[in-house]
Amino acid sequence: MKGIVFTEFIEMVEKSFGYETVDEMLVSCDLPSKGVYTAVGTYEYDEMLQLVGFLHKKTKLPVPDLLKTFGQYLFGTFEKNYGVFFDKEDNAFDFFESIENHIHVEVKKLYPDAQLPTFDTTRISDNILEMVYKSERKMADFAMGLIEKTLIRYNERARISRENIEEDGSIVRFLIEKY
């Protein structure tokens, strides 16, 4: 997992819960990296699981809520650092459809070792898009936060329903209906 995800998670925790929580989290978790992350480094997904698990125990907030909130938070970083991808599209559906064949292609050029989820999209109608998320990391709640913030970015309102295709959450179907 790319380091930017870790550095931004730690920043979000510090802003939301304070430096003391970050310090306690990094000391309490058994992290091979020792909690020293760089944005361009690559780290084991297990470390993110430990960090999120610690935060869940500390705050009593449900893990799905923490992941969704982090997705919303990380969206701001993506928009700031990679705004060109958002500016190329006029609406959220066009943006979602560009993830797999454009954005992820560019990410792989920069970070060949990046292990990205896949998003298969099907435009059902002008106002309905199906997105199928696939990832062994099972972070569909994180993806939901990114989807919600993308819709806000394009000033679009939509209902988002989701259905686990695989019980373990490795394949999740999102149905996005604009209204």
Number of C-alpha atoms within 10 A of each C-alpha: 19 20 17 18 22 23 16 16 21 21 16 17 20 15 11 10 14 12 14 11 18 21 13 13 21 19 12 12 16 14 17 11 12 11 19 12 17 14 12 14 14 19 18 13 12 14 19 16 14 17 22 21 17 19 21 16 11 13 11 10 11 13 17 16 14 20 20 21 18 23 24 20 19 21 21 16 14 15 16 11 10 13 12 11 16 21 12 11 15 10 16 22 24 14 20 21 20 19 17 17 12 12 17 18 14 14 13 13 11 11 15 10 12 14 14 16 19 16 24 16 20 14 14 12 9 9 12 18 22 23 21 20 23 21 16 12 16 17 20 26 21 20 21 23 21 22 21 21 21 22 19 13 15 16 10 15 13 15 12 16 12 16 13 15 14 12 9 11 19 17 22 23 21 23 20 23 17 16 9
